[in-house]
């Protein structure tokens, strides 16, 4: 997993509650809608 982080310039940490029952797709959607960030940007 850490090998996949090559080329990543920024890591954002958000505090609060997150419903992980939706999986990685739900988390990516929450990042896009709540924080107006592209979760797939390297």
N, CA, C and O atoms as a GROMACS GRO file, in nm:
protein
  168
    1UNK      N    1   0.082  -0.119   0.000
    1UNK     CA    2   0.000   0.000   0.000
    1UNK      C    3   0.087   0.125   0.000
    1UNK      O    4   0.056   0.220  -0.072
    2UNK      N    5   0.191   0.128   0.077
    2UNK     CA    6   0.277   0.247   0.081
    2UNK      C    7   0.351   0.267  -0.050
    2UNK      O    8   0.385   0.380  -0.084
    3UNK      N    9   0.375   0.162  -0.124
    3UNK     CA   10   0.442   0.175  -0.253
    3UNK      C   11   0.355   0.253  -0.351
    3UNK      O   12   0.408   0.316  -0.443
    4UNK      N   13   0.224   0.250  -0.333
    4UNK     CA   14   0.132   0.322  -0.421
    4UNK      C   15   0.135   0.472  -0.396
    4UNK      O   16   0.079   0.547  -0.476
    5UNK      N   17   0.197   0.518  -0.290
    5UNK     CA   18   0.198   0.660  -0.256
    5UNK      C   19   0.308   0.736  -0.326
    5UNK      O   20   0.324   0.856  -0.302
    6UNK      N   21   0.384   0.673  -0.411
    6UNK     CA   22   0.488   0.742  -0.485
    6UNK      C   23   0.428   0.849  -0.574
    6UNK      O   24   0.335   0.821  -0.650
    7UNK      N   25   0.479   0.971  -0.566
    7UNK     CA   26   0.428   1.081  -0.647
    7UNK      C   27   0.317   1.160  -0.582
    7UNK      O   28   0.271   1.258  -0.639
    8UNK      N   29   0.272   1.121  -0.464
    8UNK     CA   30   0.168   1.195  -0.394
    8UNK      C   31   0.232   1.313  -0.323
    8UNK      O   32   0.328   1.296  -0.247
    9UNK      N   33   0.179   1.432  -0.348
    9UNK     CA   34   0.237   1.553  -0.290
    9UNK      C   35   0.168   1.599  -0.162
    9UNK      O   36   0.231   1.661  -0.077
   10UNK      N   37   0.040   1.568  -0.149
   10UNK     CA   38  -0.036   1.618  -0.034
   10UNK      C   39  -0.119   1.505   0.026
   10UNK      O   40  -0.169   1.418  -0.045
   11UNK      N   41  -0.132   1.509   0.157
   11UNK     CA   42  -0.223   1.418   0.228
   11UNK      C   43  -0.307   1.504   0.321
   11UNK      O   44  -0.253   1.581   0.401
   12UNK      N   45  -0.438   1.493   0.311
   12UNK     CA   46  -0.529   1.569   0.395
   12UNK      C   47  -0.584   1.479   0.504
   12UNK      O   48  -0.617   1.363   0.479
   13UNK      N   49  -0.594   1.532   0.624
   13UNK     CA   50  -0.653   1.460   0.735
   13UNK      C   51  -0.773   1.540   0.784
   13UNK      O   52  -0.761   1.657   0.820
   14UNK      N   53  -0.888   1.476   0.785
   14UNK     CA   54  -1.011   1.541   0.830
   14UNK      C   55  -1.059   1.472   0.955
   14UNK      O   56  -1.064   1.349   0.961
   15UNK      N   57  -1.094   1.550   1.055
   15UNK     CA   58  -1.143   1.493   1.179
   15UNK      C   59  -1.295   1.489   1.176
   15UNK      O   60  -1.359   1.569   1.107
   16UNK      N   61  -1.352   1.398   1.249
   16UNK     CA   62  -1.497   1.387   1.256
   16UNK      C   63  -1.539   1.244   1.233
   16UNK      O   64  -1.456   1.153   1.224
   17UNK      N   65  -1.668   1.225   1.223
   17UNK     CA   66  -1.724   1.092   1.205
   17UNK      C   67  -1.736   1.059   1.057
   17UNK      O   68  -1.773   1.144   0.976
   18UNK      N   69  -1.704   0.936   1.023
   18UNK     CA   70  -1.716   0.889   0.886
   18UNK      C   71  -1.782   0.752   0.888
   18UNK      O   72  -1.744   0.665   0.965
   19UNK      N   73  -1.879   0.734   0.803
   19UNK     CA   74  -1.947   0.606   0.791
   19UNK      C   75  -1.872   0.521   0.690
   19UNK      O   76  -1.884   0.541   0.569
   20UNK      N   77  -1.794   0.426   0.739
   20UNK     CA   78  -1.712   0.343   0.651
   20UNK      C   79  -1.788   0.222   0.597
   20UNK      O   80  -1.729   0.139   0.528
   21UNK      N   81  -1.916   0.212   0.626
   21UNK     CA   82  -1.994   0.100   0.571
   21UNK      C   83  -2.008   0.112   0.420
   21UNK      O   84  -2.034   0.013   0.352
   22UNK      N   85  -1.990   0.233   0.367
   22UNK     CA   86  -2.000   0.253   0.222
   22UNK      C   87  -1.870   0.215   0.151
   22UNK      O   88  -1.866   0.213   0.028
   23UNK      N   89  -1.765   0.187   0.225
   23UNK     CA   90  -1.639   0.145   0.165
   23UNK      C   91  -1.560   0.262   0.109
   23UNK      O   92  -1.588   0.378   0.138
   24UNK      N   93  -1.462   0.229   0.029
   24UNK     CA   94  -1.373   0.330  -0.026
   24UNK      C   95  -1.446   0.423  -0.123
   24UNK      O   96  -1.411   0.540  -0.135
   25UNK      N   97  -1.547   0.370  -0.192
   25UNK     CA   98  -1.623   0.454  -0.285
   25UNK      C   99  -1.701   0.562  -0.210
   25UNK      O  100  -1.708   0.676  -0.256
   26UNK      N  101  -1.759   0.527  -0.097
   26UNK     CA  102  -1.831   0.626  -0.016
   26UNK      C  103  -1.737   0.729   0.043
   26UNK      O  104  -1.772   0.847   0.052
   27UNK      N  105  -1.618   0.685   0.084
   27UNK     CA  106  -1.520   0.779   0.137
   27UNK      C  107  -1.473   0.875   0.028
   27UNK      O  108  -1.459   0.995   0.054
   28UNK      N  109  -1.448   0.825  -0.090
   28UNK     CA  110  -1.406   0.911  -0.202
   28UNK      C  111  -1.516   1.012  -0.236
   28UNK      O  112  -1.487   1.128  -0.266
   29UNK      N  113  -1.641   0.969  -0.231
   29UNK     CA  114  -1.752   1.060  -0.259
   29UNK      C  115  -1.762   1.167  -0.151
   29UNK      O  116  -1.789   1.283  -0.183
   30UNK      N  117  -1.741   1.130  -0.026
   30UNK     CA  118  -1.747   1.228   0.083
   30UNK      C  119  -1.636   1.331   0.069
   30UNK      O  120  -1.658   1.450   0.094
   31UNK      N  121  -1.519   1.289   0.029
   31UNK     CA  122  -1.408   1.383   0.009
   31UNK      C  123  -1.444   1.482  -0.101
   31UNK      O  124  -1.419   1.602  -0.088
   32UNK      N  125  -1.501   1.432  -0.209
   32UNK     CA  126  -1.538   1.519  -0.321
   32UNK      C  127  -1.649   1.617  -0.288
   32UNK      O  128  -1.642   1.733  -0.329
   33UNK      N  129  -1.751   1.572  -0.215
   33UNK     CA  130  -1.866   1.658  -0.191
   33UNK      C  131  -1.849   1.750  -0.071
   33UNK      O  132  -1.894   1.865  -0.074
   34UNK      N  133  -1.786   1.702   0.034
   34UNK     CA  134  -1.773   1.784   0.155
   34UNK      C  135  -1.658   1.883   0.149
   34UNK      O  136  -1.667   1.994   0.200
   35UNK      N  137  -1.549   1.841   0.086
   35UNK     CA  138  -1.428   1.923   0.088
   35UNK      C  139  -1.390   1.977  -0.048
   35UNK      O  140  -1.288   2.045  -0.061
   36UNK      N  141  -1.468   1.948  -0.150
   36UNK     CA  142  -1.446   1.995  -0.286
   36UNK      C  143  -1.304   1.963  -0.334
   36UNK      O  144  -1.236   2.046  -0.395
   37UNK      N  145  -1.260   1.840  -0.304
   37UNK     CA  146  -1.130   1.793  -0.348
   37UNK      C  147  -1.147   1.674  -0.440
   37UNK      O  148  -1.248   1.604  -0.434
   38UNK      N  149  -1.050   1.652  -0.526
   38UNK     CA  150  -1.052   1.536  -0.614
   38UNK      C  151  -0.976   1.424  -0.546
   38UNK      O  152  -0.854   1.433  -0.532
   39UNK      N  153  -1.044   1.318  -0.502
   39UNK     CA  154  -0.976   1.211  -0.429
   39UNK      C  155  -0.882   1.129  -0.518
   39UNK      O  156  -0.804   1.049  -0.466
   40UNK      N  157  -0.889   1.145  -0.648
   40UNK     CA  158  -0.806   1.068  -0.739
   40UNK      C  159  -0.687   1.147  -0.793
   40UNK      O  160  -0.611   1.096  -0.875
   41UNK      N  161  -0.671   1.270  -0.748
   41UNK     CA  162  -0.559   1.353  -0.791
   41UNK      C  163  -0.432   1.306  -0.720
   41UNK      O  164  -0.433   1.285  -0.599
   42UNK      N  165  -0.325   1.290  -0.796
   42UNK     CA  166  -0.198   1.249  -0.734
   42UNK      C  167  -0.115   1.367  -0.699
   42UNK      O  168  -0.005   1.352  -0.647
   0.00000   0.00000   0.00000
